[in-house]
Amino acid sequence: MQLVIPAPHDYCVYVTIATPSVYLLDSYCARLAHIGRTFTFDVQEEQAGPEV
């Protein structure tokens, strides 16, 4: 299974996990969703250029 998370500056984060059995698919889907909800991105402030 793969989760694609949009990130700042037109990047994407890909999280891939595999299940040892198809019977665990529902459980692993829930875990992958939890992982996706915990992602945060810090927005960096733009640095000012040299003062003239």
N, C-alpha and C positions, 0 to 999 in steps of 0.2 A: 504494500500500500504506500501511496505517496501523498504528502500534503504539500501544497504550494502556497506560500505566504507572501503576499506583496510586501515589499520593503521600500524604504525611501530611495529616491533618486533612480526610479525605474528598475530596481533590482528585485530579485525574488529569492526566497529561501526555500529550499527543498528539504523536506524531512521524509526519509524513507525507512519503513520498518517492514519486517517479514514475519509472518506467523508460522509457527512450527506445524500448525494443523488448521485446515479450513474450519474446523469446529470452534476455533477460538477467534474467528473473524469479528464477531460482534464485540467481544471484549477488547480486541486490539483497535477496532475503529473508535471505541470510546476513549481509549488511551491516546490515540493520535489526535482526536478532537481536543482533549485536555492539553496536550502539548501545544497545539495551535493557539489556544486561548491564553497561554502563559507567555507568548512572545511579545516583547516590547522593543522599541527602537528609540535610542536617544538621538534627538535632532541636534546636530552640532551647529553652533552659531558661526556665521561667516566671519572670517577674520578681516578686520579693516586693513586697507593698504597703508603704505607709509604716508605720514602726514607731510604735506608740502608747505 
